[in-house]
Amino acid sequence: MNKILQIAVGICTLSALFLGSCKKPDESFPNDLDGLGGGLDENYTDTLTILAKTAVNDSVRGDKRTWAVLGSFNDPVMGITTAGFYAAYRPFVYYGAGIGNVTSVDSVFVSLAYYPNQIGYGYPNKYKGQTEIFVYPVESKLPSGSSYTDASFIHGKPLGSLKFIPQQFDPLQVGDTTLPAQIRIRLNKSLGEKLLANPYALASETFFEDHFYGLYFTASQQNTPDKGCLLYFNPTAVYSKITVHFTRNGNTPSLWEASIKDGNNRINTFNHVYGSTPMASAFNSYAAGEQNLFLQPGVGSMIKLYIPGLNNINPDKKTMINKAELIFPVDESLNGNFRKPSAVVLVKKASSGIFQFLDDYGSNSSDGVYQADKDRYVFNITRHVNRVSAGLIPNDTLILSLQGAGTFMERIVLHGTKSQPDRVRLRLYYSQVP
């Protein structure tokens, strides 16, 4: 017999304070008692008290992300999210013998290739309103170690900007050349003059890193509700680069290019303004959590849950939990046309402050996956409930968060712990042991 299922967790009659009324499970529930001896009468309850609140998310690492996020979106429910990123560059070619006599810098552009087949924060396939991007020179060396999404580094005056309506799936026409989907921003020629002025800086990567620290990309804050976007760009694409057109040795047209460095020297950052939105009054409030719970992208928010009764449902060792499901129904009234996250993540926060996976992690591939037919997310936490109720592990706070909170720009509003008719609930299937 499975040892986990043998753990006693308290009979229904002695646990009424915590479990509430008991009833038979619906017929669609699979009989988990097969092979356990049979003959046990299975019961069901979902009335255990859950305390839940929306909380500010802890900052996560902003470096080494698959894509860069850029833009600003004004969400009527969750407020304004503005995303930017810092990036260091390396030349395509190093000129050990010198680049020659630079007669003039003719133009400077920076381009960012869209990340293919990805839709950022905003309505699917349609972005509302104009977006404005600004580019600044970074004036301090970006760290080579870990950097987080709340990082900030010194930057100078704007080198250029671009107002545009995103067309992330459309190619860009430059003269007679058709390029993959991207944005292209004209920069002040002073950047090109700086980049080409020092022949030693163009001779090696080490010298170049000490000469040019990189660029900072950000967006103007979108102040009109339900307008704007957050876009995904591919920083390592061949078209994500600085291009300097210049003339050397009197009359020879020339080209100098630099690509974005991968890894630690590329850092995503996010800023949130909540104003008087529904989410603003929800932070750190269990009362607000009874109505709605919010998961915001850009490392905006997470949900903290505590189930106090788990410590007290095992008084006489005569009940076993066959299945425990934590259910999070979606509140469609506050989700509008936003695309729902394909999955969310559930962990526990130990007394040390470290996030850890639950004992059930990996046992069910559908855990946390969005169920479109029932408009909800479900986690099987049977092992966790059994071990907590048996006193084998602490009853730690649970944390629900978005998958890839610093990368994927998806959001969701869930029903709270006392919302009707749907609510966050722990559904327990249990049997009395003779």
N, C-alpha and C positions, 0 to 999 in steps of 0.2 A: 504494500500500500504506500502511495506517495506520502513521504514524511510531512511535506508541507500541508497536505490536506488533512493530516491527522491532528493538527494543532487545534486545541479546543478554544472556542471563542465565545462561550456564554450562551445559554438557552434563551429563547425568545421571551418567556414569561418573566425571567429574572432580569432581563435587559430592556424592559419596556421603556425605561427612562431614556435610553439612548436609541433604541431601534424603532420605537413606536409600534403601530399595529402591524401584524404579520398577515400575509396572504400568499396564495399559491402563485407561482410564476406563470407568465403567459405560455401558451403551448408552443410558441416559436422558440423558446429557450431550449437549447440542447441539454439532454440529461447528462450532467457531468459525473453522475454516480455509477455509470456503467463500469463494471469491473471492480467496484469497491464493496461488493457484497450484496448490493441491491436491498430493496425492502425499506430503505430510509425515506421518510416523508420530507420532501424538500419544501422550504418556505422562502419567502421573498419580502424584502423591505427596502425602501429608499428614503426613509425619514431621518436618517442620522444627520445631526446638525453639522453644517459646513460654514466656516467663517472665511470669507474671501474679500480681497480688495485689490484695486488697481494700484500699482506702485511704479515709481520711476525706475527704469531699467538701469542696471549697473553698466558702466562703460565697458566696451569690449575692444579687442584689438582692431585697429583700423587699417593696419598694414597687411600686406600679403593677401589681399582680397582678389577674387577672380576678376571682378570688374570694378570700375569707378562709377560712383553715383553723383549726379550733378543736376541741380534744378531746385525749384521751390513749388510747393503745392499747398493751397489753402483748403483744408478739409473742414467743412462746416461742423463736423462732430469732434474732430481731434485737434483742430488748430493748424498752425502753419509749420511745415517742416521744410527746412532749407538744407541742402546738401552741397558739399564741395570737397575738393581733394587737393593735396599737395603732391607734386611729382618731381623727382630728380631726373636728369637726362644724361645720355651719353652720345657722343658723335657717332655717326655711321662709319666714318673713316678718320683715322688720326694721321696728321701730317708731320712726320718726324723731321722732314727737310723744310718745313714751312709751307704756308698756303700761297705765298707770293704776295705781291703788292696789291692791296685792296684799294682800288680807285674809288669805288662808291658802293654803298648798300642801297639796292633798288627797292626791295620789298621784303617783309617778314610776315610769315603766316604760322599759326599753330593749328593743327587739325586733330580732331578726335573721332575715331571710328566708332559707330554704334556697335554695341554688342549684339550679334545676330540673333534674331528670333526671340528677343526678350522685350517685355512690356513693363515699364516702370510704374510708379505710383501715379494713378490717374485712371480714367475710364479706359477699358480695353479698346485698342485701335483708334482712339480719339483723344487728343489732348485739347484742353480748353484754354484758349487765350495765348497771348504772346509771352515768351520766356526771354529773359535777358541774362547773358553770361558775361562775367568780368574775369580778366586775366591779370594777375599781379606777379612781379618778380619776388622770389623768396630771398630774404636778406640774411638768413642764418642757415648754417648747414643742417640739413635734415638728419635726424638720428638714424644710426644703423641698427639699433636695437628695437625692442618692442615699442610701438606707439599706439595710443588708444583714440577712440572716436571723439573724445572731448579735447584733443590736442589742439594747440594753437602756436603758430610760429610767426616770427616777424616778417612782414612783407612790405614792399614799397608802394608807389603810386600805380594806378592802373596802366597797363601797357596797351590794352584794347578791350573791346566789348562787342557783343553780337546780340541783336534782337531778332528772334525768329519764332516760327511756329514749327514744332518738331515734326519731322517726316522721317522717322527712324527706319522705314523700310524702302525709301526711295533713293536711287543713286543720285550723286551730285555731279552736275555738269560744270567743268572748268575749261573754258575755251572749247576746243574740239575734243577734249578728253572726258570720258565718262568714268567716274570713280565710284567705288562702293559707298553705301550710305554713311555719311559723316557730317560733322560741322567743321567749318573752316573760318578762322578768326584772323583778321588782319591786325598785326601788332605794330607798335611804334618802331621806327627804324633804329632807334637808339639801342634796342636789344640786339639787333644784328651787328651794330658797330661794337658793342661790348663783347659779343661772342667772338668776333674775328680780330679784335684789336691785339690780343696777346698771343703771339705764335707759340709760346711755350705751353699755353693752356690747350692748344690743339694738338700737342705732341703725344699726350698720354692721358689715360683716364684719371690717374691720380692728380695731375696738374689741373685737368678740366674741372674736377669736383671742387677744387679749392678756388676756382675762378668763377664758376656759375653754379648757384645752389638749387636752381629749379624754378618752377612756376606754381602759383596757387590759383585754382579755378573755383569760382563760386557764382551764385546766382543772386539777383536782386530779390528781396523778399516779396512774395506774392500776397498782396493785401486784399484782393477781391475774392470773396468766398466762392468755392467750387471752381476755381481757376488754377492753371499752372500744371506742372508735371515734375516728376523726378525721373531722370533718364539714366539708362545703363550705357556706359561706354567701355570699349575694349582697349585698355591702356597699352597692351603689348602687341596690338595689331600693327602691321607695317605702315598703315596710314595714320597712326597716332604719333605725330612728330612735329618738330619745329623745322620750318623750311626758310632758308635765307637765300634770296636771289641777289647776287652782287656782281660787280665788274672788277676784274683784276688785270694788272699789267697793262693798264691803259684802255683796252677795248674788248677784253675777252669775257663774255657772259659766263657766269659760273653759278654753281649751286652748292650750298652746304646744308646738311641735315643732321638732326639729332633725334633719337628715339627715347621714349620713357623707360627708365630703368625698372626692372622687375624687383619685387620683394619689399624689403623694409622701407625703402626710400619712396614709397607711394602710400599715402595715408588718407583714408576717407574720414570726413568729419560731418557732424550733423548738429543742427540747432533747431529747437522747438519753441514755439510761442503759442500758448494755449488760450489766452484771452478769456472770454466768457463762454467758451464752448462747453458742451455737456461733459467732456472729459476733464475739464479743469477742476470741477467740483468733485470728481470721483477719486482723486489721488488719496491714498492712505485712509479711506473711509469704508469701514465694514458696512455702514448703513447704506452708502451708495452702492456697494458691492451686492447688496440684496436685490438691486434692480438691474444693474448692468456692469459688465466687466470689459475692459478695453485692452487690446493688444495693438500697439502702434509700432510701425517700422522705424528704421533709423535709430535703433537703440532707444526708442521712446519709452515704452512701458512693458511691464510684465504683470502677471497676476500671482498674488501670494494666497495660498489656501492653507487652512489649518482645520483638522477634523478632531476636536477634543475627545469625542466619545470613543475613539479607537483604543484608548488606554483602559477602558472600563467595560468592554463587551465580552470579557472572558472570566466571569466570576467563579464558575463552578466546573469548567473544563468538560462540558457536556454538549457543546455545539461545534460543528466544523463549518468553515466557510468554503463553499464549493466554487464560488465565483464572485469577484468584486469588480465592478465597472464604474469608473468615474466618467460622468457624462457632461459634456459642455454643449448645450444647444445654442445655435446662432440666432441673434436678434435681427431679423430682416428689416425691421422698421428703421434701423440706424446704419444699415450697410449699403443702401443705395445700389449703384451699379458697379461698385468696386469688385474686382476679382478676389475671390476668397483664397487664402493660403491653402496650398495642397496638403499641408501638414503642420501641426504644432508640436511642441516638445514639452514633456513633463519630467522634471527632476526634483530632487529634494535638496534643501539647504541645511547642511550639518551645523552643529553648534560652533564649529571652527570657522564657519562662513563659506566653506567650500561647497560648490554644487556637485552633486553626485547622482548617478543614474539609480533608479529604483531597482529592486531585485528582479522585477518583471521585465526589465529592459531587454529587448531582442527576442522575447518569447512569442510575440505576436506581431507579424509584419503590418497588420492593419492599425496598430495603436497610433493614435494621433492623426490618422489620415482622414481627410474630410469625407464624410458620408453624404453625398449629394441627395440621395433618396430620402434621408431623414434630417438633412440640414443640421449636422452636428459633428462633434469630435468625441471619440470614446477611447479610454485607456483601460486595459485590464490590469488591475493592481492587486490581484489575489495574493500573491506571495508577500507583497509589502504589508497588506492588511493583516495577514496571518502572523507575520513576524512581529509587527507592532503590538497586536493584541496579546501575543504570548510573552511580551516583555523582552524579546530577543534583541530588538533595536529600538532606538528612541523614536518618538512620534514627531519627526521633524516637519517643519513647514515645507509644503510643496510649492514648486514654482512652475507656472505655465508660461511659455514664451513662444515667440515666433521662431521658426526654423531659419537660421542665418539672419539674425536680427540686424546685423550690420551690413548685410548684402542685399537681401531680398526686400523690395519695397512693397510689401503686401500688408493689409491691415484687416482686423476683424473686430466686431462688437458681439459679445456673448450675452445671453440672459444671465441675470444674477442668481443668487442662492435662494431667493424667495419670489422670483418672477412667476407669474401665472399666465398661461397654463404650463409653460416650459420653465425649467430652472436647472441650475447646476445641482447635481445630486450624485450620491454614491449608492449604487444599486447592489445589494447583497443577496446572494442566493446561499442559503445555509440549511443544515440538517441537524436534527437532534441525534445525539449518539446514545444508544441504550445504556 
